[in-house]
Amino acid sequence: MVWVRVDNRLVHGQVIETWLPYVSARTLIVANNDLAGDYLRQEIMKLAIPSGVALVFSSVEAVPETVHDLGKREDRGILVLFADCCDARDAFVHGFEFESINIGNLHYGPGKQQICDHVALSDRDSACLHFFSREGVKIDFRCVPNKTVKVGKW
């Protein structure tokens, strides 16, 4: 099983303590162009990962190949983590197809519209979500798995 999540915080407690067990993921792929080449930040993030969970860093464009290669070698769940909606869309356009996407956290900032307590969308984020909707991808707004799925208007 492959689970896709957008969370601008990337690797943090909610991902490790709730989402990895919820999706039975033994592999976490952080899909982020900045982190793909930043080995110091990668090493820092690895400190938070429990034993038995593989942490893989990938550029956004390489996600389809990374998931494909890992899926062939392992019979365990994979959680793919993006920092923003646009990166998830770019991976999708490059061939990483998925049926649903969890929007976990997007901080509020100037020019963003708060649509629920944990998600604020820019115009670019909204355009990406409309793209996913047109492609038939289900959009799931939840911080943690035990909460009810929230759907806001964007």
Backbone hydrogen bonds, N-H to C=O, Kabsch-Sander energy under -0.5 kcal/mol:
donor,donor_aa,acceptor,acceptor_aa,energy
3,W,78,I,-2.8
5,R,80,V,-2.7
6,V,102,N,-2.9
7,D,5,R,-0.5
7,D,82,F,-3.0
8,N,105,N,-2.3
10,L,7,D,-2.2
12,H,10,L,-0.5
16,I,12,H,-2.2
17,E,13,G,-3.5
18,T,14,Q,-1.9
19,W,14,Q,-1.9
20,L,15,V,-2.4
22,Y,18,T,-2.0
23,V,19,W,-2.3
24,S,21,P,-1.0
25,A,20,L,-2.4
26,R,77,G,-2.0
27,T,77,G,-1.3
28,L,54,A,-3.1
29,I,27,T,-0.5
29,I,79,L,-3.0
30,V,28,L,-0.6
30,V,56,V,-2.9
31,A,29,I,-0.8
31,A,81,L,-2.6
32,N,30,V,-0.9
32,N,58,S,-2.0
36,A,32,N,-2.1
37,G,33,N,-0.6
37,G,34,D,-0.8
38,D,35,L,-1.1
39,Y,37,G,-0.9
42,Q,38,D,-1.9
43,E,39,Y,-2.2
44,I,40,L,-1.9
45,M,41,R,-2.3
46,K,42,Q,-2.2
47,L,43,E,-0.9
47,L,44,I,-0.7
48,A,45,M,-1.6
49,I,46,K,-1.2
53,V,50,P,-1.5
54,A,26,R,-3.0
54,A,52,G,-0.5
56,V,28,L,-2.9
56,V,54,A,-0.5
58,S,30,V,-2.4
63,V,60,V,-1.2
66,T,62,A,-2.7
67,V,63,V,-3.0
68,H,64,P,-2.2
69,D,65,E,-2.9
70,L,66,T,-2.5
71,G,67,V,-2.7
72,K,68,H,-1.6
73,R,69,D,-1.3
74,E,70,L,-1.9
77,G,24,S,-1.4
78,I,1,M,-2.9
79,L,27,T,-2.6
80,V,3,W,-3.2
80,V,78,I,-0.5
81,L,29,I,-3.3
81,L,79,L,-0.6
82,F,5,R,-2.8
82,F,80,V,-0.5
83,A,31,A,-0.6
88,A,84,D,-1.5
89,R,85,C,-2.5
90,D,86,C,-2.6
91,A,87,D,-2.3
92,F,88,A,-2.1
93,V,89,R,-2.8
94,H,90,D,-1.7
95,G,92,F,-1.8
96,F,91,A,-2.5
97,E,95,G,-1.3
101,I,138,K,-2.6
102,N,4,V,-2.8
103,I,101,I,-0.6
103,I,140,D,-3.3
104,G,6,V,-2.8
104,G,102,N,-0.9
105,N,6,V,-1.3
106,L,118,H,-2.1
112,K,109,G,-2.0
113,Q,121,L,-2.8
114,Q,112,K,-0.5
115,I,113,Q,-0.6
115,I,119,V,-2.4
116,C,119,V,-1.5
119,V,116,C,-1.3
120,A,106,L,-1.7
121,L,113,Q,-2.9
126,S,122,S,-2.5
127,A,123,D,-2.3
128,C,124,R,-2.1
129,L,125,D,-2.4
130,H,126,S,-2.4
131,F,127,A,-2.1
132,F,128,C,-2.4
133,S,129,L,-2.4
134,R,130,H,-2.5
135,E,131,F,-1.7
136,G,133,S,-1.3
137,V,132,F,-2.7
138,K,99,E,-3.1
140,D,101,I,-2.9
140,D,138,K,-0.5
141,F,139,I,-0.5
141,F,150,K,-1.1
142,R,103,I,-0.9
142,R,140,D,-0.9
147,K,144,V,-1.5
150,K,141,F,-2.3
152,G,150,K,-0.5
